[in-house]
Amino acid sequence: MGKEKVLGEIDRRIKRLEAEIEIVENRLGYLEGIGAPSKYQVFRKKDYSVYYLMLMGVWMLVGFLALMSIRNRLPAGINVPLLPYFFISLTLIVFPLIYVIWSRQREPKTPMDELVERERLARLLLSRFYFPLRKAVEEGDENILKRLADELLSDPILAEAVGRLNEGDPKLMAYALYLYSNRSPELLEEVKETVERLNNKPLKALLSELVGESGG
């Protein structure tokens, strides 16, 4: 009976995420139908001045290389200070490039961007966590459970998906999977404490099995 309860919780989670993906797809279809992508694009202002600075820096760098090539041909006594010229051209390239990267990271997302991101995270969570979790519980494969625990701790993208979609605390979920995979009577108190702290219902049901088996 315990396994059926856990599978039921996993299936409910899967259906909820699949329903969210369907809602997002319908919403995106509606927004595309009314031309929202082009409307949102209008509000994104482009600053081309940094690109002009980068172009100037590249042009100066080319000039620097040209001066380097003719420096040895200049008459004795004529000294062209090339090092400041080089640093100026490099600055005009590097600093605008850093600014472009920084500004793109800070660029506000449109509602469509948020929807697309949420759909991507939901699909990732299904394929990378809930489908493998269901298989592991159904087949009693503890190797899959340990691998999922490892991925929750080592994969920032999976951890982000868990957090952004309010599926729980990735670290606590990983700990719950480790506890279940390495269950023993000595860890019963740890199991009970973790069950109390868990927000993820499928894993809460999975760990609760161990408490039920102990008669606690």
C-alpha positions in Angstrom: 0.0 0.0 0.0 2.9 2.3 0.8 4.3 2.2 -2.8 0.9 3.0 -4.3 0.6 6.1 -2.1 4.0 7.3 -3.1 3.3 6.7 -6.8 0.0 8.5 -6.4 1.7 11.6 -5.0 4.3 11.5 -7.9 1.5 11.1 -10.5 -0.3 14.1 -9.0 2.8 16.2 -9.2 3.4 15.1 -12.8 -0.2 15.9 -13.8 0.1 19.3 -12.2 3.3 20.2 -14.1 1.8 18.8 -17.3 -1.3 21.0 -16.8 1.0 24.0 -16.2 2.9 23.4 -19.4 -0.4 23.1 -21.3 -1.7 26.4 -19.8 1.6 28.2 -20.7 1.4 26.8 -24.3 -2.1 28.1 -24.6 -1.1 31.5 -23.2 1.9 31.8 -25.5 -0.3 30.9 -28.5 -2.8 33.6 -27.5 0.0 36.2 -27.1 1.6 35.3 -30.4 -1.9 35.5 -32.0 -2.3 39.2 -30.9 1.3 40.1 -31.9 2.6 40.5 -28.4 6.3 39.5 -29.2 6.7 42.4 -31.6 5.0 44.8 -29.2 7.3 43.8 -26.3 10.3 44.2 -28.6 9.5 47.8 -29.2 9.9 48.6 -25.5 13.4 47.2 -25.4 15.7 50.2 -26.1 19.0 49.5 -27.8 22.1 51.5 -26.9 24.5 51.4 -29.8 27.1 53.8 -28.4 29.0 50.9 -26.8 29.3 49.2 -30.1 30.7 52.4 -31.7 33.3 52.4 -28.8 34.2 48.8 -29.5 34.5 49.5 -33.2 36.8 52.5 -32.4 38.9 50.2 -30.2 39.2 47.6 -32.9 40.2 50.3 -35.4 42.9 51.6 -33.0 44.1 48.1 -32.4 44.5 47.6 -36.1 46.4 50.9 -36.2 48.6 49.7 -33.4 49.5 46.6 -35.3 50.3 48.7 -38.3 52.6 50.9 -36.3 54.3 47.9 -34.9 55.0 46.7 -38.3 56.6 50.0 -39.5 58.3 51.0 -36.2 61.6 49.4 -37.2 61.6 51.2 -40.5 61.4 54.7 -38.9 64.5 56.9 -38.9 66.7 56.8 -35.8 65.6 59.3 -33.2 61.9 59.0 -34.0 60.3 57.2 -31.1 56.6 56.4 -31.2 55.2 55.4 -27.7 53.1 52.4 -28.6 52.2 51.0 -25.2 49.7 53.8 -24.2 48.2 53.5 -27.6 47.8 49.7 -27.1 46.2 50.1 -23.7 43.7 52.7 -24.9 42.6 50.5 -27.8 42.3 47.5 -25.5 40.2 49.5 -23.0 37.9 50.7 -25.8 37.2 47.0 -26.6 37.1 45.3 -23.2 35.1 47.7 -21.2 32.2 48.1 -23.7 32.2 44.3 -24.1 31.8 43.9 -20.3 29.0 46.5 -20.3 27.2 44.7 -23.1 27.3 41.3 -21.2 26.3 43.0 -17.9 23.4 44.9 -19.5 22.0 41.8 -21.2 22.0 40.0 -17.9 20.1 42.9 -16.3 17.7 43.4 -19.2 14.1 43.1 -17.8 12.2 40.0 -19.0 8.9 40.4 -20.7 5.9 38.4 -19.6 6.5 36.1 -22.6 10.1 35.5 -21.5 8.8 34.5 -18.1 6.2 32.1 -19.6 8.8 30.5 -21.9 11.2 30.1 -18.9 8.5 28.6 -16.7 7.6 26.1 -19.4 11.2 25.1 -19.9 11.8 24.5 -16.2 8.6 22.4 -15.9 9.6 20.2 -18.8 13.1 19.9 -17.3 11.7 18.9 -13.9 9.5 16.3 -15.4 12.2 14.7 -17.5 15.1 15.0 -15.1 13.4 14.3 -11.7 9.8 13.1 -11.5 9.8 10.6 -14.4 13.0 9.0 -13.1 11.7 9.2 -9.5 8.5 7.3 -10.5 10.6 4.6 -12.2 12.8 4.3 -9.2 9.9 3.8 -6.8 8.0 1.5 -9.1 11.0 -0.7 -9.7 12.6 -0.3 -6.3 15.8 1.0 -7.9 17.8 2.7 -5.2 20.6 3.5 -7.7 18.3 6.0 -9.5 17.4 7.5 -6.1 21.0 8.1 -5.3 21.7 9.6 -8.7 18.8 12.0 -8.3 20.1 13.0 -4.9 23.5 13.7 -6.5 22.0 15.7 -9.3 20.0 17.8 -7.0 23.2 18.8 -5.2 25.5 19.1 -8.2 23.2 20.4 -11.0 22.4 24.1 -10.6 19.8 24.1 -13.4 17.9 21.2 -11.8 18.1 22.9 -8.4 16.9 26.2 -9.9 13.9 24.4 -11.5 13.0 22.9 -8.1 13.2 26.2 -6.4 11.5 28.3 -9.1 8.5 26.0 -9.3 8.1 25.7 -5.6 8.8 22.0 -5.4 10.8 22.2 -2.2 14.4 22.7 -1.0 16.8 20.9 -3.4 19.3 20.2 -0.6 16.6 18.8 1.8 15.1 16.7 -1.0 18.6 15.3 -1.8 19.1 14.5 1.9 15.7 12.7 2.0 16.7 10.5 -1.0 20.0 9.7 0.7 18.2 8.7 3.9 15.8 6.5 2.1 18.6 4.8 0.1 20.7 4.2 3.2 17.9 3.5 5.6 18.6 1.7 8.9 17.0 1.7 12.3 19.8 4.0 13.6 18.6 6.7 11.2 14.9 6.6 12.2 15.1 9.9 14.2 16.8 11.6 11.3 14.0 10.3 9.0 11.2 11.6 11.3 12.8 15.0 11.5 13.3 15.2 7.8 9.7 14.2 7.2 8.6 17.1 9.3 10.7 19.6 7.4 10.0 18.3 3.8 7.6 20.3 1.6 7.8 18.0 -1.3 4.8 15.6 -1.0 6.2 12.7 -3.0 9.4 12.5 -1.0 7.5 13.1 2.2 5.3 10.1 1.4 8.4 8.1 0.4 10.2 8.8 3.7 6.9 8.3 5.7 7.0 4.7 4.6 10.1 4.1 6.7 8.4 5.7 9.8 5.3 3.4 9.2 7.5 0.3 8.8 9.2 1.1 12.1 5.8 1.3 13.8 6.5 4.9 14.8 
